[in-house]
């Protein structure tokens, strides 16, 4: 009798596990896990695309900022040269 009970329990447990691992049953654990993995893959694909887009945008912004910095430095140099010329003209008129 004891062996028969153990065998019945084992069969019941096997049926439960088979049900849980049945991918064709949408309510099973395995099917749920499969859907979740698929959703995660889709999320990762979207995130990878967003990262690529942000990386491209970031590189373009860095290039734009570098160019603006170079232009600002060039403008400051030109302004400095103009001020030096104005000083020379003022000195010339003061000396004259």
Buried (B, 14 or more C-beta within 10 A) or exposed (E): EEEEEEEEEEEEEEEEEEEBEBEEBEEBBBBBEEEEEEEEEEEEEEEEEEEEEEEEEEEEEEEEEEEEEEEEEEEEEEEEEEEEEEEEEEEEEEEE
